Amino acid sequence: MNSQLLSSADGSIDKPEAIETSNLTFCWDRLQPTLRFPDFSLPRGEHLFLYGPSGTGKSTLLSLLAGMLSPASGVVKLLGTEFHRSDAGKRDRFRADHIGVIFQQFNLVPYLTAEANVTLPCKLSSRRKSATGESPTLAAQRLLSALAIPESHWQRKVTQLSIGQQQRIAAARALIGAPEIILADEPTSALDSDNRDRFINLLLALAGERNTSVVFVSHDRSLARHFHHQIELGQVSA
């Protein structure tokens, strides 16, 4: 894969790195070409826009960063830990404690309310529950308010809410408990341009309040202006 670092902010070198990768490759099977990813490092509290056409491995790279896939070679270091070397159980624990994920299809629990979906990470991670500094319910309500979900909707099942509202609930779920890293996989693909930009601005503002680093994947290059750093993934090579 030919990849190019297009731009980066002038971040201070003494910031701890949220993410570092080097010589990272992945292959689905022997009949598929190897995906080769660019080396990069992302300081705490800064945001990376990752873009490119379909088939260049954007979602695969996000899954490698989340520990849902293991690399064929190379290093994935999160918060100073060589994350890729951990077994699956330790990766799951680390992800629950330190990473918020916003999936393209949101992956909300359909039979739970908006509020219950947001508090779910605090049931899976005592660290994130403790980091709310208050009850998870109150923290969830603060996030829902900040993301313009009306109080009248907090106790509704998410299937009764609009796509835009579900998207913001997924963002609140990722943000609760102040994880150090958020990984977002094309979460704005179903939105019009005004709502898309509004959502990104809200997400990055809330992440900034928590010193959370964001990796945001999209095929839409016009979104790059919102982010500190940008990486383009090019064509897959054998």
C-alpha positions as CSV (number, residue, x, y, z in Angstrom):
1,M,0.0,0.0,0.0
2,N,1.4,3.4,-0.9
3,S,0.5,5.9,1.8
4,Q,1.4,9.5,2.3
5,L,1.4,11.7,5.4
6,L,-0.2,14.8,4.1
7,S,0.0,17.2,7.0
8,S,0.5,17.3,10.8
9,A,0.2,19.9,13.5
10,D,3.3,21.2,15.2
11,G,2.7,19.2,18.4
12,S,5.1,19.3,21.3
13,I,7.4,16.3,21.4
14,D,7.0,15.9,25.2
15,K,3.4,14.9,24.9
16,P,2.9,11.2,25.6
17,E,1.9,9.3,22.5
18,A,-1.6,7.9,22.3
19,I,-0.8,5.7,19.3
20,E,2.4,4.6,17.5
21,T,2.6,2.2,14.6
22,S,5.6,0.9,12.7
23,N,6.0,-1.5,9.8
24,L,2.4,-2.6,10.1
25,T,1.0,-5.2,7.7
26,F,-2.1,-7.4,7.5
27,C,-3.3,-10.0,5.1
28,W,-6.7,-11.7,5.1
29,D,-5.5,-14.8,3.4
30,R,-2.7,-16.0,1.1
31,L,-4.8,-15.2,-2.0
32,Q,-5.2,-11.6,-1.0
33,P,-2.6,-8.8,-1.4
34,T,-0.9,-7.7,1.7
35,L,-2.1,-4.4,3.2
36,R,0.9,-2.2,4.2
37,F,0.2,0.7,6.5
38,P,2.1,3.9,7.1
39,D,4.1,4.5,10.2
40,F,2.6,7.2,12.4
41,S,2.4,8.5,15.9
42,L,-0.5,10.5,17.5
43,P,0.1,12.6,20.6
44,R,-2.4,12.5,23.5
45,G,-5.3,14.9,22.9
46,E,-4.7,15.3,19.1
47,H,-6.9,14.0,16.2
48,L,-6.1,12.1,13.1
49,F,-8.2,12.0,9.9
50,L,-7.6,8.7,8.0
51,Y,-9.0,8.6,4.5
52,G,-8.8,6.9,1.1
53,P,-11.0,5.1,-1.4
54,S,-12.7,1.8,-0.7
55,G,-10.4,-1.2,-0.5
56,T,-7.4,0.6,0.9
57,G,-7.7,-0.8,4.4
58,K,-9.2,2.0,6.4
59,S,-11.5,-0.2,8.5
60,T,-8.8,-2.9,8.7
61,L,-6.3,-0.4,10.2
62,L,-8.9,0.8,12.7
63,S,-9.5,-2.9,13.7
64,L,-5.8,-3.4,14.2
65,L,-5.7,-0.3,16.4
66,A,-8.7,-1.6,18.4
67,G,-7.1,-5.1,18.8
68,M,-9.9,-6.8,17.0
69,L,-7.4,-8.0,14.4
70,S,-3.7,-9.0,14.9
71,P,-1.1,-7.7,12.4
72,A,0.9,-10.0,10.2
73,S,3.9,-8.0,11.1
74,G,4.8,-4.7,12.7
75,V,4.1,-2.9,16.0
76,V,0.9,-1.3,17.4
77,K,1.7,0.7,20.6
78,L,-1.1,2.3,22.5
79,L,-0.4,4.6,25.5
80,G,3.1,3.2,25.6
81,T,2.0,-0.5,25.6
82,E,2.8,-2.9,22.7
83,F,-0.8,-3.7,22.4
84,H,-0.5,-6.2,19.6
85,R,1.6,-8.5,21.7
86,S,-1.1,-9.0,24.3
87,D,-3.4,-12.0,24.2
88,A,-7.1,-11.6,23.1
89,G,-8.3,-11.3,26.7
90,K,-5.9,-8.6,27.7
91,R,-6.7,-6.7,24.5
92,D,-10.4,-6.9,25.3
93,R,-9.7,-5.5,28.8
94,F,-7.4,-2.7,27.5
95,R,-10.0,-1.8,24.9
96,A,-12.8,-1.6,27.5
97,D,-10.7,0.6,29.8
98,H,-9.0,2.9,27.3
99,I,-10.7,2.9,23.9
100,G,-14.1,4.2,22.8
101,V,-15.3,2.9,19.4
102,I,-17.9,4.5,17.1
103,F,-18.9,2.0,14.5
104,Q,-20.3,2.9,11.1
105,Q,-23.5,1.1,12.0
106,F,-23.3,2.4,15.6
107,N,-23.8,-1.1,17.1
108,L,-26.2,0.2,19.8
109,V,-28.1,-2.4,21.9
110,P,-31.6,-2.2,20.4
111,Y,-33.6,-3.2,23.5
112,L,-31.8,-0.7,25.8
113,T,-32.7,3.0,26.2
114,A,-30.5,5.8,25.0
115,E,-29.3,6.4,28.6
116,A,-28.6,2.7,29.2
117,N,-26.6,2.4,25.9
118,V,-24.4,5.3,27.0
119,T,-23.7,3.9,30.5
120,L,-22.8,0.4,29.1
121,P,-19.0,0.9,29.0
122,C,-19.1,1.7,32.7
123,K,-20.6,-1.7,33.4
124,L,-17.7,-3.3,31.5
125,S,-14.9,-1.2,32.9
126,S,-14.5,-0.2,36.6
127,R,-11.9,2.3,35.4
128,R,-14.3,4.2,33.1
129,K,-17.0,4.0,35.8
130,S,-14.6,5.6,38.3
131,A,-13.5,8.2,35.7
132,T,-17.0,9.6,35.5
133,G,-16.4,11.3,38.8
134,E,-20.1,10.9,39.6
135,S,-22.7,8.3,38.9
136,P,-22.5,6.9,35.3
137,T,-26.1,7.9,34.9
138,L,-25.4,11.6,35.6
139,A,-22.4,11.4,33.3
140,A,-24.5,9.9,30.6
141,Q,-27.1,12.6,31.0
142,R,-24.5,15.3,30.7
143,L,-23.2,13.8,27.5
144,L,-26.6,13.4,26.0
145,S,-27.4,17.0,26.8
146,A,-24.1,18.2,25.3
147,L,-24.9,16.2,22.1
148,A,-28.4,17.7,21.9
149,I,-30.5,14.6,22.8
150,P,-33.7,15.9,24.5
151,E,-34.3,14.7,28.0
152,S,-37.6,13.3,26.8
153,H,-35.7,10.8,24.6
154,W,-33.3,9.5,27.3
155,Q,-35.6,6.6,28.4
156,R,-36.7,5.7,24.9
157,K,-35.3,2.6,23.2
158,V,-32.7,3.6,20.6
159,T,-34.8,1.9,17.8
160,Q,-37.4,4.7,18.4
161,L,-34.9,7.4,17.6
162,S,-33.6,8.9,14.4
163,I,-30.4,7.9,12.7
164,G,-28.8,11.2,13.7
165,Q,-29.8,10.7,17.3
166,Q,-28.5,7.2,17.3
167,Q,-25.2,8.4,16.0
168,R,-24.9,11.0,18.8
169,I,-25.8,8.3,21.4
170,A,-23.0,6.1,19.9
171,A,-20.6,9.1,20.4
172,A,-21.7,9.6,24.0
173,R,-21.1,5.9,24.7
174,A,-17.6,6.2,23.3
175,L,-16.9,9.3,25.3
176,I,-18.2,8.2,28.7
177,G,-15.5,7.6,31.3
178,A,-12.9,9.7,29.3
179,P,-11.1,7.0,27.4
180,E,-7.7,8.1,26.1
181,I,-8.5,7.0,22.5
182,I,-11.6,7.1,20.3
183,L,-11.7,5.2,17.0
184,A,-14.5,6.3,14.6
185,D,-15.3,4.2,11.5
186,E,-17.1,6.4,9.0
187,P,-19.8,7.4,11.5
188,T,-21.1,10.3,9.4
189,S,-21.7,8.4,6.1
190,A,-25.5,8.6,6.5
191,L,-25.7,12.3,7.3
192,D,-26.1,15.4,5.2
193,S,-23.3,17.9,5.1
194,D,-24.7,20.3,7.8
195,N,-25.4,17.6,10.3
196,R,-22.1,15.8,9.5
197,D,-20.0,18.9,10.2
198,R,-22.1,19.7,13.4
199,F,-21.5,16.1,14.7
200,I,-17.8,16.2,14.0
201,N,-17.4,19.6,15.8
202,L,-19.3,18.3,18.8
203,L,-17.3,15.1,18.9
204,L,-14.0,16.8,18.8
205,A,-15.0,19.5,21.3
206,L,-16.0,16.9,23.8
207,A,-12.9,14.9,23.1
208,G,-10.8,18.0,23.6
209,E,-12.4,18.6,27.1
210,R,-11.2,15.1,28.0
211,N,-7.8,15.2,26.3
212,T,-8.9,12.2,24.2
213,S,-7.2,11.4,20.9
214,V,-9.5,10.6,18.0
215,V,-8.8,8.6,14.9
216,F,-11.6,9.3,12.4
217,V,-12.0,7.2,9.2
218,S,-13.8,8.4,6.1
219,H,-13.6,8.3,2.3
220,D,-14.7,12.0,2.2
221,R,-11.5,14.1,2.0
222,S,-13.4,17.4,2.6
223,L,-13.7,16.5,6.3
224,A,-9.9,16.8,6.8
225,R,-10.1,20.5,7.8
226,H,-11.5,19.4,11.2
227,F,-8.4,17.5,12.3
228,H,-4.9,18.1,13.4
229,H,-3.3,15.4,11.2
230,Q,-4.2,13.6,8.0
231,I,-3.1,10.4,6.4
232,E,-4.2,9.1,3.0
233,L,-4.2,5.4,2.3
234,G,-3.4,4.6,-1.3
235,Q,-3.8,1.5,-3.5
236,V,-3.2,-1.9,-2.1
237,S,0.0,-3.6,-3.3
238,A,0.9,-7.3,-3.5
